[in-house]
Amino acid sequence: MTIYGWYSEEAFKTNKIGYLYTDKNNISKLCTIVSDGEVCPYYQSLNIYKETVVFVGELNKFICPIHYQGDTEKDKIENILNDANTYEILTKSVTNRKERLLKLGS
């Protein structure tokens, strides 16, 4: 199933959460909503974010949620998105977390 990402800075600040995905080229993309069609869910008639939404593109894999913590968060997120090794770092983090949980369980 193909999923498409959308980002609204206003939605990110209001809802305090975004979602980090990779695209087909393993480039990190921050989204505030995803859909299985090319029509943005924010374009529904009663949605307040439809004016500030940006199409992120076709997405490949979910990485992790990103919690908004204020205006300084924007710099941190830009660093994550600009880091060429973000995908690899987060994959190693997930692997390490699983290994720690296995050790704790035994």
N, C-alpha and C positions, 0 to 999 in steps of 0.2 A: 504494500500500500504506500502510495506517495503522500507525503505530508508537506505542507507549505507553512512558512513562518511569517509572522507579522510583528512589528515592534511599534509601541507607542510610549514615548517618554512619560507622558502624562499618566498612562495606565501603570507604568512601572513605579512611579512615585506614589500613586494613589493606592495600588494594591500591594506594594512593598515586596513584589516578587517578579522575577523574570526567569527564563529557562535557557540554559546554554545548550546548543546543539552544534553538530558539525554538518557542513554541506557535503556534496559529493566529492569535493576536493580536500576534505578534512580541515576546512577553515572554520574556526569557531564563529558562531552567530548567536546573538542574544535576541530572544523573542519574548513577547509578553502573551502571545496567543498563537496557537497552531490550528490548522484545518486540513481536512482531507480533500478539499477542493480549492480552486484558484480564486474563490470569492472570499474576501476577508470577513470573518465573523463580526468585526467591528462595524461593518457597513450596514448592519441591521438597523432598522429605523429608530429604535429607542436607545441605541448605544451612544454614550457620551464621548468616546475616544475616536470616532471616525474621522475627525478633522486632523488629527496628528499622527495617523498611522503611516508606517513605511513598510513596503513589501520587502521581506528579507530574502526570500527565495525558497527553492526546494531544499528540504532538509534530509539528512541521512540518519544521524544517530543522536539520541538524547545523552547529554553528559551529566549535567547536574542543575539544580535550582540555584539562582543567584538572588539573595535577599537584599533589598534596597535599604540603606541605612543613613541616607542623607546625601547632600550634594558632594561630599568628598568621595562617595562611592563611585561616581562617574569616572574618576581617574583610575581607580582600581580596576573597574570593568574594562576600560580602554586598554589597560596593560594586559589583562587576560586575553582580550580579543586580538591584540597585536602580537602576542607571543606565539611564535611559530611552533613552539613545542607544547602548547596548551593541551592538545589532544593526548599526546604521549604522557605528559605529567599527570593528567587526570586518570588515565588508564592505569598507570603505575599506582596511583593513590588508591583506586578501587581494589586492585590486586593486593596491595599491602593491607588494606582494611579487612579483606576476606581472610588473609593469613593470620592476622591478629585475632579475629573472631574464632578461627579454628583452634588456635593455641589456647584461648581463654576457655573454650568449650571442653578441652581435653584435660 
